[in-house]
Amino acid sequence: MEGALDAGLKLFGMWASPFVHRVQLALKLKGLGYEYVEEDLSNKSPTLLLLNPVNQKVPVLLHGDHPIAESLVILEYIDETWTERYPLMPSDPLERAAVRFWCHFAVDKLGLSFWEILKSTGDEQRAAVREALGNLKLLEDELRDGLFRGRRFFGGEKMGFLDVVIGCGYHCLPELDEMTGADPFELDEGFPCISKWVRDFRAQPEVKEVIPDHDKLVGYMKVIRQRILSQGSASAPRV
Ligand SMILES: N[C@@H](CCC(=O)N[C@@H](CS)C(=O)NCC(=O)O)C(=O)O
């Protein structure tokens, strides 16, 4: 909590979870300190089950006595509670609508298509990669020609809400083939705007502090993939 405001926050998380990283990155950008509790998701603590009885998932943020669950809900809560510190959401309503729209896209489209890559092999996986690349192309077009065009980040010169949401889920895009055993694809060639954005995101000091070492994450994802493949299909987390 060094140098950060003690806001009476406790975060229940798991080191490799992109949903937890979203919350950690938002707290870091806002300069808010918090106590961190690492959960063993194969043996969840009674406290986690009590705080998030509906989904029984991390992250859960405890503010005083009040638990808040679901990463996007937590991000909005943090942003609306500490408005004076590093605003994450844009002030313009149209831009806010666009941020929310692309957050839905990240969860419903990108997230699901990448999950399909992780849990499949052979032709099924190649089809999943085609679907995911089609989704990435939509994001590439948005960065090139849409509301966010010409910006370093979706938030402008600095990272904003959408950078936190998409960045924590997809900073591993350059290692996607390694993580999933999929055929290699050239991010730089097909997706110049996304690949620049990924590089800029990964270079941010707050991101470096929050996101675990890439080799460690890739190794962990390979283990998860093997576990899913040996146990049969797993349900997708909502990314
Ligand atoms: N939609 C949730 C997803 C959270 C989620 O899937 N968390 C995973 C860890 S990456 C979890 O707690 N899994 C435990 C389980 O599914 O039982 C969010 O955005 O917070």
The ligand as an SDF file (V2000), in Angstrom:
LIG
                    3D

 20 19  0  0  0  0  0  0  0  0999 V2000
  -17.6230  -11.9660  -15.3530 N   0  0  0  0  0  0  0  0  0  0  0  0
  -16.7370  -12.1190  -14.2260 C   0  0  0  0  0  0  0  0  0  0  0  0
  -15.8010  -13.2850  -14.4920 C   0  0  0  0  0  0  0  0  0  0  0  0
  -14.9710  -13.6380  -13.2730 C   0  0  0  0  0  0  0  0  0  0  0  0
  -14.3080  -15.0250  -13.4320 C   0  0  0  0  0  0  0  0  0  0  0  0
  -14.6390  -15.8090  -14.3550 O   0  0  0  0  0  0  0  0  0  0  0  0
  -13.3970  -15.3230  -12.5060 N   0  0  0  0  0  0  0  0  0  0  0  0
  -12.7670  -16.6270  -12.5020 C   0  0  0  0  0  0  0  0  0  0  0  0
  -11.2490  -16.4960  -12.3490 C   0  0  0  0  0  0  0  0  0  0  0  0
  -10.5160  -15.9760  -13.8680 S   0  0  0  0  0  0  0  0  0  0  0  0
  -13.2650  -17.4170  -11.2980 C   0  0  0  0  0  0  0  0  0  0  0  0
  -13.3900  -16.8890  -10.2170 O   0  0  0  0  0  0  0  0  0  0  0  0
  -13.5340  -18.7000  -11.5060 N   0  0  0  0  0  0  0  0  0  0  0  0
  -13.9800  -19.5690  -10.4540 C   0  0  0  0  0  0  0  0  0  0  0  0
  -15.1270  -20.4200  -10.8960 C   0  0  0  0  0  0  0  0  0  0  0  0
  -15.5870  -20.3040  -12.0530 O   0  0  0  0  0  0  0  0  0  0  0  0
  -15.5960  -21.2210  -10.0920 O   0  0  0  0  0  0  0  0  0  0  0  0
  -15.9930  -10.8000  -13.9870 C   0  0  0  0  0  0  0  0  0  0  0  0
  -15.8520  -10.0330  -14.9520 O   0  0  0  0  0  0  0  0  0  0  0  0
  -15.5960  -10.5220  -12.8440 O   0  0  0  0  0  0  0  0  0  0  0  0
  1  2  1  0
  2  3  1  0
  2 18  1  0
  3  4  1  0
  4  5  1  0
  5  6  2  0
  5  7  1  0
  7  8  1  0
  8  9  1  0
  8 11  1  0
  9 10  1  0
 11 12  2  0
 11 13  1  0
 13 14  1  0
 14 15  1  0
 15 16  2  0
 15 17  1  0
 18 19  2  0
 18 20  1  0
M  END
$$$$
